[in-house]
Amino acid sequence: MPFPTSRSKPHAPRTGAAVATTDAESGTEGADRAEDLRKSLYALKVMHERGLLPTEQYEAEVARLKGDPT
């Protein structure tokens, strides 16, 4: 196999494999809806408590995730 040069075209990344590996490492592969909801609500709570999310937006996102028509 010849040595790569600056003119060599890089191989296309295998994003599918990378995503699958990331999902497996983060534990999100096959997570159920209740667990996804719990994690999303917790993330919103943390962002709100740290002042990264205004109260109005926090409440709207929580209602949206829970399915409340507000």
N, CA, C and O atoms as CSV, one atom per row, in Angstrom:
chain,resi,resn,atom,element,x,y,z
A,1,MET,N,N,0.852,-1.174,0.000
A,1,MET,CA,C,0.000,0.000,0.000
A,1,MET,C,C,0.897,1.235,0.000
A,1,MET,O,O,1.830,1.313,0.800
A,2,PRO,N,N,0.638,2.191,-0.869
A,2,PRO,CA,C,1.472,3.394,-0.924
A,2,PRO,C,C,1.240,4.275,0.300
A,2,PRO,O,O,0.183,4.242,0.930
A,3,PHE,N,N,2.260,5.058,0.609
A,3,PHE,CA,C,2.140,5.984,1.724
A,3,PHE,C,C,1.199,7.126,1.357
A,3,PHE,O,O,1.204,7.582,0.214
A,4,PRO,N,N,0.397,7.591,2.302
A,4,PRO,CA,C,-0.504,8.711,1.998
A,4,PRO,C,C,0.290,9.991,1.761
A,4,PRO,O,O,1.345,10.202,2.361
A,5,THR,N,N,-0.215,10.813,0.906
A,5,THR,CA,C,0.402,12.106,0.628
A,5,THR,C,C,-0.587,13.196,0.969
A,5,THR,O,O,-1.735,12.922,1.319
A,6,SER,N,N,-0.139,14.429,0.866
A,6,SER,CA,C,-1.041,15.538,1.155
A,6,SER,C,C,-2.178,15.591,0.147
A,6,SER,O,O,-3.205,16.223,0.394
A,7,ARG,N,N,-1.995,14.928,-0.986
A,7,ARG,CA,C,-3.046,14.908,-2.002
A,7,ARG,C,C,-4.006,13.739,-1.815
A,7,ARG,O,O,-5.024,13.647,-2.501
A,8,SER,N,N,-3.682,12.860,-0.896
A,8,SER,CA,C,-4.550,11.709,-0.665
A,8,SER,C,C,-5.887,12.169,-0.109
A,8,SER,O,O,-5.960,13.061,0.736
A,9,LYS,N,N,-6.917,11.550,-0.594
A,9,LYS,CA,C,-8.256,11.877,-0.107
A,9,LYS,C,C,-8.527,11.040,1.142
A,9,LYS,O,O,-8.378,9.819,1.106
A,10,PRO,N,N,-8.920,11.674,2.238
A,10,PRO,CA,C,-9.187,10.898,3.450
A,10,PRO,C,C,-10.406,10.002,3.250
A,10,PRO,O,O,-11.315,10.318,2.483
A,11,HIS,N,N,-10.397,8.892,3.953
A,11,HIS,CA,C,-11.529,7.975,3.885
A,11,HIS,C,C,-12.741,8.600,4.562
A,11,HIS,O,O,-12.606,9.375,5.509
A,12,ALA,N,N,-13.915,8.258,4.071
A,12,ALA,CA,C,-15.154,8.764,4.672
A,12,ALA,C,C,-15.291,8.189,6.078
A,12,ALA,O,O,-15.011,7.010,6.294
A,13,PRO,N,N,-15.715,8.999,7.022
A,13,PRO,CA,C,-15.874,8.504,8.388
A,13,PRO,C,C,-17.028,7.513,8.476
A,13,PRO,O,O,-17.987,7.579,7.707
A,14,ARG,N,N,-16.917,6.617,9.408
A,14,ARG,CA,C,-17.976,5.635,9.637
A,14,ARG,C,C,-18.855,6.151,10.772
A,14,ARG,O,O,-18.743,5.705,11.913
A,15,THR,N,N,-19.721,7.090,10.443
A,15,THR,CA,C,-20.522,7.741,11.484
A,15,THR,C,C,-21.493,6.783,12.144
A,15,THR,O,O,-21.763,6.909,13.339
A,16,GLY,N,N,-22.019,5.839,11.403
A,16,GLY,CA,C,-22.954,4.882,11.996
A,16,GLY,C,C,-22.321,4.117,13.135
A,16,GLY,O,O,-22.928,3.934,14.190
A,17,ALA,N,N,-21.095,3.670,12.914
A,17,ALA,CA,C,-20.385,2.932,13.955
A,17,ALA,C,C,-20.076,3.837,15.139
A,17,ALA,O,O,-20.171,3.409,16.289
A,18,ALA,N,N,-19.710,5.073,14.870
A,18,ALA,CA,C,-19.394,6.009,15.953
A,18,ALA,C,C,-20.618,6.302,16.800
A,18,ALA,O,O,-20.532,6.359,18.027
A,19,VAL,N,N,-21.753,6.487,16.150
A,19,VAL,CA,C,-22.988,6.775,16.890
A,19,VAL,C,C,-23.381,5.582,17.740
A,19,VAL,O,O,-23.769,5.747,18.896
A,20,ALA,N,N,-23.286,4.387,17.184
A,20,ALA,CA,C,-23.633,3.185,17.939
A,20,ALA,C,C,-22.730,3.028,19.153
A,20,ALA,O,O,-23.193,2.659,20.233
A,21,THR,N,N,-21.448,3.307,18.978
A,21,THR,CA,C,-20.512,3.219,20.093
A,21,THR,C,C,-20.844,4.260,21.149
A,21,THR,O,O,-20.827,3.962,22.343
A,22,THR,N,N,-21.142,5.467,20.723
A,22,THR,CA,C,-21.497,6.533,21.662
A,22,THR,C,C,-22.761,6.179,22.427
A,22,THR,O,O,-22.822,6.373,23.641
A,23,ASP,N,N,-23.775,5.659,21.731
A,23,ASP,CA,C,-25.008,5.257,22.397
A,23,ASP,C,C,-24.740,4.176,23.435
A,23,ASP,O,O,-25.267,4.227,24.546
A,24,ALA,N,N,-23.925,3.207,23.071
A,24,ALA,CA,C,-23.623,2.125,23.997
A,24,ALA,C,C,-22.878,2.647,25.219
A,24,ALA,O,O,-23.140,2.205,26.338
A,25,GLU,N,N,-21.955,3.580,25.017
A,25,GLU,CA,C,-21.187,4.126,26.132
A,25,GLU,C,C,-22.040,4.996,27.038
A,25,GLU,O,O,-21.845,5.009,28.254
A,26,SER,N,N,-22.988,5.725,26.451
A,26,SER,CA,C,-23.806,6.628,27.253
A,26,SER,C,C,-25.007,5.928,27.862
A,26,SER,O,O,-25.681,6.492,28.724
A,27,GLY,N,N,-25.278,4.720,27.430
A,27,GLY,CA,C,-26.400,3.983,27.978
A,27,GLY,C,C,-27.733,4.365,27.385
A,27,GLY,O,O,-28.767,4.035,27.964
A,28,THR,N,N,-27.756,5.057,26.238
A,28,THR,CA,C,-29.030,5.468,25.657
A,28,THR,C,C,-29.565,4.472,24.651
A,28,THR,O,O,-30.696,4.613,24.184
A,29,GLU,N,N,-28.779,3.475,24.310
A,29,GLU,CA,C,-29.241,2.489,23.342
A,29,GLU,C,C,-30.355,1.659,23.972
A,29,GLU,O,O,-30.139,0.982,24.977
A,30,GLY,N,N,-31.535,1.712,23.384
A,30,GLY,CA,C,-32.659,0.921,23.856
A,30,GLY,C,C,-33.309,1.453,25.121
A,30,GLY,O,O,-34.112,0.750,25.735
A,31,ALA,N,N,-32.991,2.658,25.525
A,31,ALA,CA,C,-33.618,3.223,26.722
A,31,ALA,C,C,-35.107,3.416,26.471
A,31,ALA,O,O,-35.518,3.810,25.380
A,32,ASP,N,N,-35.900,3.137,27.484
A,32,ASP,CA,C,-37.339,3.273,27.291
A,32,ASP,C,C,-37.784,4.724,27.429
A,32,ASP,O,O,-37.025,5.585,27.873
A,33,ARG,N,N,-39.010,4.971,27.044
A,33,ARG,CA,C,-39.532,6.344,27.023
A,33,ARG,C,C,-39.571,6.973,28.405
A,33,ARG,O,O,-39.288,8.163,28.551
A,34,ALA,N,N,-39.917,6.196,29.418
A,34,ALA,CA,C,-39.987,6.743,30.775
A,34,ALA,C,C,-38.609,7.210,31.242
A,34,ALA,O,O,-38.479,8.254,31.881
A,35,GLU,N,N,-37.599,6.433,30.918
A,35,GLU,CA,C,-36.240,6.809,31.305
A,35,GLU,C,C,-35.785,8.041,30.528
A,35,GLU,O,O,-35.139,8.925,31.091
A,36,ASP,N,N,-36.115,8.104,29.247
A,36,ASP,CA,C,-35.785,9.286,28.441
A,36,ASP,C,C,-36.446,10.532,29.016
A,36,ASP,O,O,-35.818,11.587,29.106
A,37,LEU,N,N,-37.717,10.411,29.406
A,37,LEU,CA,C,-38.449,11.539,29.986
A,37,LEU,C,C,-37.798,11.973,31.294
A,37,LEU,O,O,-37.611,13.165,31.534
A,38,ARG,N,N,-37.456,11.006,32.134
A,38,ARG,CA,C,-36.833,11.321,33.422
A,38,ARG,C,C,-35.515,12.070,33.218
A,38,ARG,O,O,-35.249,13.058,33.902
A,39,LYS,N,N,-34.701,11.606,32.287
A,39,LYS,CA,C,-33.418,12.262,32.030
A,39,LYS,C,C,-33.607,13.662,31.458
A,39,LYS,O,O,-32.879,14.587,31.817
A,40,SER,N,N,-34.583,13.816,30.571
A,40,SER,CA,C,-34.837,15.131,29.976
A,40,SER,C,C,-35.324,16.118,31.024
A,40,SER,O,O,-34.876,17.265,31.055
A,41,LEU,N,N,-36.237,15.682,31.881
A,41,LEU,CA,C,-36.747,16.556,32.938
A,41,LEU,C,C,-35.635,16.939,33.915
A,41,LEU,O,O,-35.569,18.080,34.373
A,42,TYR,N,N,-34.773,15.993,34.226
A,42,TYR,CA,C,-33.660,16.282,35.130
A,42,TYR,C,C,-32.702,17.296,34.508
A,42,TYR,O,O,-32.234,18.212,35.186
A,43,ALA,N,N,-32.414,17.131,33.224
A,43,ALA,CA,C,-31.516,18.069,32.541
A,43,ALA,C,C,-32.106,19.474,32.541
A,43,ALA,O,O,-31.394,20.450,32.777
A,44,LEU,N,N,-33.406,19.577,32.279
A,44,LEU,CA,C,-34.064,20.887,32.306
A,44,LEU,C,C,-33.986,21.502,33.701
A,44,LEU,O,O,-33.720,22.695,33.847
A,45,LYS,N,N,-34.220,20.679,34.726
A,45,LYS,CA,C,-34.180,21.160,36.111
A,45,LYS,C,C,-32.796,21.710,36.446
A,45,LYS,O,O,-32.676,22.784,37.035
A,46,VAL,N,N,-31.767,20.982,36.073
A,46,VAL,CA,C,-30.394,21.413,36.362
A,46,VAL,C,C,-30.083,22.722,35.642
A,46,VAL,O,O,-29.517,23.640,36.236
A,47,MET,N,N,-30.452,22.810,34.360
A,47,MET,CA,C,-30.194,24.046,33.607
A,47,MET,C,C,-30.940,25.222,34.226
A,47,MET,O,O,-30.405,26.329,34.300
A,48,HIS,N,N,-32.173,24.986,34.671
A,48,HIS,CA,C,-32.959,26.058,35.296
A,48,HIS,C,C,-32.321,26.489,36.617
A,48,HIS,O,O,-32.196,27.683,36.889
A,49,GLU,N,N,-31.920,25.519,37.432
A,49,GLU,CA,C,-31.306,25.841,38.723
A,49,GLU,C,C,-29.986,26.593,38.568
A,49,GLU,O,O,-29.623,27.389,39.434
A,50,ARG,N,N,-29.278,26.350,37.489
A,50,ARG,CA,C,-27.996,27.025,37.247
A,50,ARG,C,C,-28.175,28.359,36.542
A,50,ARG,O,O,-27.194,29.040,36.244
A,51,GLY,N,N,-29.412,28.738,36.274
A,51,GLY,CA,C,-29.679,30.020,35.649
A,51,GLY,C,C,-29.478,30.032,34.149
A,51,GLY,O,O,-29.397,31.101,33.545
A,52,LEU,N,N,-29.395,28.859,33.536
A,52,LEU,CA,C,-29.182,28.767,32.097
A,52,LEU,C,C,-30.490,28.738,31.316
A,52,LEU,O,O,-30.492,28.857,30.090
A,53,LEU,N,N,-31.604,28.578,32.030
A,53,LEU,CA,C,-32.906,28.469,31.387
A,53,LEU,C,C,-33.901,29.327,32.166
A,53,LEU,O,O,-34.125,29.082,33.352
A,54,PRO,N,N,-34.502,30.333,31.516
A,54,PRO,CA,C,-35.480,31.170,32.212
A,54,PRO,C,C,-36.678,30.343,32.691
A,54,PRO,O,O,-37.004,29.316,32.096
A,55,THR,N,N,-37.321,30.789,33.753
A,55,THR,CA,C,-38.441,30.062,34.343
A,55,THR,C,C,-39.546,29.790,33.338
A,55,THR,O,O,-40.087,28.685,33.299
A,56,GLU,N,N,-39.891,30.786,32.519
A,56,GLU,CA,C,-40.974,30.599,31.550
A,56,GLU,C,C,-40.635,29.494,30.557
A,56,GLU,O,O,-41.483,28.665,30.226
A,57,GLN,N,N,-39.404,29.487,30.090
A,57,GLN,CA,C,-38.987,28.465,29.126
A,57,GLN,C,C,-38.919,27.094,29.801
A,57,GLN,O,O,-39.298,26.084,29.207
A,58,TYR,N,N,-38.440,27.065,31.030
A,58,TYR,CA,C,-38.376,25.810,31.784
A,58,TYR,C,C,-39.766,25.204,31.934
A,58,TYR,O,O,-39.972,24.023,31.657
A,59,GLU,N,N,-40.714,26.022,32.373
A,59,GLU,CA,C,-42.077,25.530,32.570
A,59,GLU,C,C,-42.712,25.074,31.262
A,59,GLU,O,O,-43.423,24.070,31.234
A,60,ALA,N,N,-42.460,25.803,30.181
A,60,ALA,CA,C,-43.011,25.428,28.877
A,60,ALA,C,C,-42.427,24.102,28.398
A,60,ALA,O,O,-43.152,23.258,27.872
A,61,GLU,N,N,-41.127,23.917,28.578
A,61,GLU,CA,C,-40.485,22.670,28.144
A,61,GLU,C,C,-40.953,21.483,28.975
A,61,GLU,O,O,-41.178,20.398,28.438
A,62,VAL,N,N,-41.098,21.681,30.276
A,62,VAL,CA,C,-41.591,20.609,31.143
A,62,VAL,C,C,-43.005,20.220,30.718
A,62,VAL,O,O,-43.316,19.035,30.607
A,63,ALA,N,N,-43.856,21.209,30.483
A,63,ALA,CA,C,-45.229,20.931,30.047
A,63,ALA,C,C,-45.234,20.204,28.704
A,63,ALA,O,O,-46.007,19.266,28.509
A,64,ARG,N,N,-44.376,20.631,27.782
A,64,ARG,CA,C,-44.309,19.992,26.466
A,64,ARG,C,C,-43.886,18.534,26.592
A,64,ARG,O,O,-44.470,17.655,25.959
A,65,LEU,N,N,-42.877,18.283,27.407
A,65,LEU,CA,C,-42.399,16.912,27.573
A,65,LEU,C,C,-43.442,16.016,28.232
A,65,LEU,O,O,-43.568,14.839,27.896
A,66,LYS,N,N,-44.184,16.587,29.170
A,66,LYS,CA,C,-45.210,15.808,29.859
A,66,LYS,C,C,-46.493,15.690,29.051
A,66,LYS,O,O,-47.382,14.911,29.395
A,67,GLY,N,N,-46.586,16.468,27.973
A,67,GLY,CA,C,-47.769,16.396,27.128
A,67,GLY,C,C,-48.896,17.299,27.570
A,67,GLY,O,O,-50.030,17.124,27.124
A,68,ASP,N,N,-48.618,18.266,28.438
A,68,ASP,CA,C,-49.641,19.218,28.884
A,68,ASP,C,C,-49.879,20.262,27.801
A,68,ASP,O,O,-48.919,20.853,27.306
A,69,PRO,N,N,-51.122,20.502,27.423
A,69,PRO,CA,C,-51.418,21.510,26.389
A,69,PRO,C,C,-51.474,22.922,26.955
A,69,PRO,O,O,-52.548,23.521,27.014
A,70,THR,N,N,-50.317,23.468,27.375
A,70,THR,CA,C,-50.319,24.826,27.939
A,70,THR,C,C,-49.706,25.811,26.997
A,70,THR,O,O,-49.626,26.998,27.311
